[in-house]
Amino acid sequence: MTATTSTPSRVRSLPVLLATEDDAEEMGLLAPDDRLTCHVHGRWIHQCVASPAHVSPVTRHRWCRGCRTELAVAVDELALAVAMSCPRCGHGGSAATTRLTAACRASLAAERAARRVA
């Protein structure tokens, strides 16, 4: 994981973090899976992770290979909890989905921290 998905040492607003992550990704310093923001939707990743744009059967992001099904997403902003599971078999986990879930949890924490400072 990169520095962005760990506990932030500085609190950054969404627009600042979007720009920072865009630059870091372009320079090869940040993996797309480790972003806390979504460059497609311009939001915190936890706010749009349920979008079909974040499903990939190829990389197995939000995808159950066995069932060939999109994973369901549950985000609890109060508890800072994120869960993804297959609606058919109840599993569907992958390394890609684990990274995406971790990024969503970090995104929740970063948004909460940014709100406290604002």
KEBA-730615 format. One line per field, with one value per residue: residue number from 1; z negated, x, y of N, C-alpha, C in turn. Coordinates in steps of 0.001 Angstrom, whole numbers, always signed. Each point is the difference from the previous one (the first is absolute). Layout:
# KEBA-730615
i	(NUM	...) $
nZ	(Z	...) $
nX	(X	...) $
nY	(Y	...) $
caZ	(Z	...) $
caX	(X	...) $
caY	(Y	...) $
cZ	(Z	...) $
cX	(X	...) $
cY	(Y	...) $
***
This chain:
# KEBA-730615
i	(1	2	3	4	5	6	7	8	9	10	11	12	13	14	15	16	17	18	19	20	21	22	23	24	25	26	27	28	29	30	31	32	33	34	35	36	37	38	39	40	41	42	43	44	45	46	47	48	49	50	51	52	53	54	55	56	57	58	59	60	61	62	63	64	65	66	67	68	69	70	71	72	73	74	75	76	77	78	79	80	81	82	83	84	85	86	87	88	89	90	91	92	93	94	95	96	97	98	99	100	101	102	103	104	105	106	107	108	109	110	111	112	113	114	115	116	117	118) $
nZ	(+0	+469	-51	+1151	-8	-494	-1300	+508	+256	+1178	-427	+1039	+639	+391	+362	-1155	-686	+679	-59	-1292	-126	+739	-605	-1190	+446	+548	-1143	-164	-812	+670	-520	+1125	-424	-185	+1003	-667	+1167	+668	+899	+75	-1283	-299	-609	-1290	-11	-1292	+566	+795	-978	-309	+647	+1067	-20	-1236	+958	-241	+903	+724	-749	+45	+380	-1193	+160	+30	+101	-1105	-465	+427	-1199	+152	-767	-1018	-204	-1202	-69	-1194	+328	-802	+395	+1087	+409	+667	+711	+635	+587	+403	+714	+771	-144	-137	+975	+901	-1094	+136	+416	+1204	-342	-533	+1047	+787	-750	-30	+1294	+46	-810	+689	+1068	-632	-462	+1224	+470	-971	+197	+1294	-337	-848	+959	+887) $
nX	(+822	-586	+680	-646	+151	+1128	+100	-777	+1221	-473	-908	-533	-431	-1213	-210	+588	-677	-1085	+380	+224	-1111	-626	+670	-241	-1233	-54	+585	-986	-353	-1143	-295	-681	+357	+1000	-710	-84	+340	-1077	+929	-778	-334	+1281	-49	-309	+942	-158	-62	+895	+539	-1253	+603	-730	+420	-301	-689	+890	-637	+719	-80	-1261	-6	-522	+701	-1042	+1203	-213	-641	+1098	+177	-608	+1014	-784	-317	+544	-346	+560	-423	-973	-24	+150	-1073	+699	-977	+590	-1113	+88	-978	+764	+1329	-34	+793	+842	+677	+843	+1232	-549	-973	+943	+760	-1047	-275	+1285	+12	-1121	+528	+1116	-772	-702	+1134	+491	-1158	-76	+1285	-274	-1092	+775	+909	-938) $
nY	(-1176	+1061	+1118	+10	-1322	+452	+79	+959	+459	+373	+827	-626	+1071	-331	+1272	+283	-921	+375	+1255	-162	-735	+900	+977	-529	-210	+1195	+297	-878	+983	-134	-1167	-190	-1216	+811	+473	+1135	+516	+355	-237	-1064	-145	+226	-1190	-116	-927	+159	+1204	-555	-725	+286	+972	-300	+1252	-419	-601	-979	-758	+841	+1100	-356	+1268	-213	-1122	-837	-526	-707	+1049	+630	+538	+1165	+387	-287	+1271	-10	+1274	-98	+1231	-396	-1267	+751	-656	-908	-521	-1003	-461	-1251	+540	-765	+51	+1330	-432	-427	-229	+995	-108	+124	-828	-755	+290	-246	-1040	-284	+260	-704	-883	+60	-118	-920	-503	+72	-444	-901	-247	-5	-681	-681	+72	-321) $
caZ	(+0	+80	-1082	+77	-649	-1429	-701	+529	-971	+202	+484	+1293	+523	+1159	+1235	-121	+54	+1384	+825	-476	+432	+1458	+292	-485	+871	+1292	-175	-373	-1439	-658	+773	+93	-1060	-1301	-56	-911	+805	+1301	+1075	+934	-559	-744	-1360	-834	+600	-691	+418	+1338	+244	+438	+1410	+947	+526	-868	+111	+1070	-7	+370	-1160	-1119	-894	-218	+908	-436	+1177	+19	+330	+1084	-540	-627	-1445	-663	-855	-1142	-619	-1193	-262	-1445	-593	+853	+425	+1411	+273	+1354	+59	+1133	-375	+258	-864	-1257	-61	+1124	-318	+791	-439	+502	-808	-1320	+107	+193	-1298	-850	+483	-406	-1448	-161	+547	-1036	-1067	+506	+131	-1360	-477	+752	-508	-1324	+156	+746) $
caX	(-822	+750	-225	-1339	-994	+249	-565	+620	+686	-614	-1366	-128	-1359	-211	+637	+1463	+417	-220	+1113	+1229	-11	+144	+1425	+784	-280	+657	+1446	+283	+245	-1218	-761	-1414	-755	+265	-550	-1101	-950	-316	+231	-1133	-1165	+389	-523	+709	-236	-1094	-1279	-397	+496	-1113	-260	+462	+1324	+1019	-56	+846	+208	+1381	+868	-794	-500	-1443	-480	+117	+371	-757	-1419	-80	-966	+482	-124	-795	+811	-652	+867	-584	+842	+97	+907	+1197	+78	-258	-35	-363	-227	-771	-1391	-356	+675	+399	+1460	+412	+1154	+1229	+1010	-394	-1112	+553	+659	-1041	-657	+935	+5	-1278	+79	+897	-734	-964	+737	+528	-1118	-387	+1030	-127	-1192	+302	+863	-732) $
caY	(+1176	+1242	+952	+580	-829	-82	+1136	+1207	+845	+1308	-95	+673	+63	-861	+497	-48	-1401	-460	+489	-640	-1391	-15	+218	-1144	-1143	+258	-138	-1380	-72	-459	-987	+378	-693	+600	+1356	+289	+761	-586	+965	-72	+670	+1195	-144	-961	-1316	-692	+570	-436	-1351	-844	+270	-1030	+357	-580	-1460	-506	-1447	-303	+176	-528	+1045	-130	-1046	-1382	-779	-1248	+237	+987	+957	+1227	-37	+1034	+859	+650	+998	+603	+1158	+248	-989	-62	-1400	-294	-1437	-392	-1445	-485	-234	-1395	-979	+621	+167	+838	+821	-109	+967	+1316	+490	+292	+1312	+1007	+150	+754	+1383	+597	+270	+1150	+1134	+392	+654	+1268	+946	+391	+916	+1252	+677	+541	+1173	+1049) $
cZ	(+0	-1184	+16	-728	-1482	-672	+465	-1087	+98	+512	+1279	+430	+1236	+1265	-35	+121	+1392	+881	-386	+473	+1518	+385	-395	+881	+1351	-89	-414	-1476	-780	+930	+31	-1102	-1358	-134	-1036	+715	+1338	+1084	+1008	-507	-765	-1431	-822	+531	-688	+429	+1355	+321	+487	+1470	+875	+593	-819	-24	+1165	-126	+292	-1217	-1280	-1044	-39	+908	-611	+1241	+113	+446	+1203	-327	-618	-1511	-502	-952	-1121	-645	-1168	-415	-1487	-662	+737	+486	+1470	+166	+1440	+11	+1205	-446	+227	-1011	-1350	-138	+1077	-266	+937	-568	+436	-836	-1413	-2	+146	-1309	-955	+412	-403	-1495	-272	+515	-1001	-1119	+451	+164	-1366	-561	+690	-474	-1361	+97	+627	-859) $
cX	(+868	-331	-1426	-1040	+271	-639	+692	+660	-524	-1411	-98	-1458	-95	+658	+1531	+487	-214	+1182	+1314	+79	+110	+1470	+843	-212	+694	+1513	+391	+275	-1199	-720	-1463	-856	+123	-529	-1111	-1102	-213	+176	-1147	-1172	+326	-518	+959	-358	-1151	-1381	-466	+426	-1098	-360	+478	+1378	+1123	-29	+881	+177	+1452	+918	-616	-329	-1516	-621	+212	+251	-852	-1439	-182	-1030	+709	-221	-874	+912	-862	+1013	-761	+911	+130	+1004	+1329	+234	-375	+26	-437	-166	-868	-1440	-446	+612	+422	+1481	+431	+1204	+1170	+996	-383	-1131	+459	+681	-1018	-745	+877	+41	-1291	+3	+894	-662	-1035	+687	+529	-1113	-433	+999	-102	-1210	+261	+799	-764	-914) $
cY	(+1241	+893	+539	-838	-209	+1222	+1272	+836	+1430	-227	+818	-17	-892	+553	-76	-1437	-591	+391	-672	-1444	-125	+133	-1212	-1223	+164	-195	-1416	-195	-541	-979	+426	-637	+669	+1423	+99	+774	-700	+1054	+5	+844	+1284	+2	-854	-1380	-738	+503	-520	-1423	-934	+219	-1156	+294	-637	-1527	-421	-1511	-388	+80	-547	+1055	-127	-1056	-1377	-845	-1266	+181	+918	+1072	+1196	-106	+1146	+770	+565	+936	+621	+1146	+314	-925	-97	-1429	-141	-1513	-220	-1513	-334	-248	-1447	-956	+563	+243	+990	+871	-249	+1004	+1411	+595	+332	+1365	+1115	+262	+812	+1472	+714	+334	+1216	+1279	+520	+787	+1366	+1051	+504	+1016	+1358	+796	+639	+1282	+1162	+816) $
***
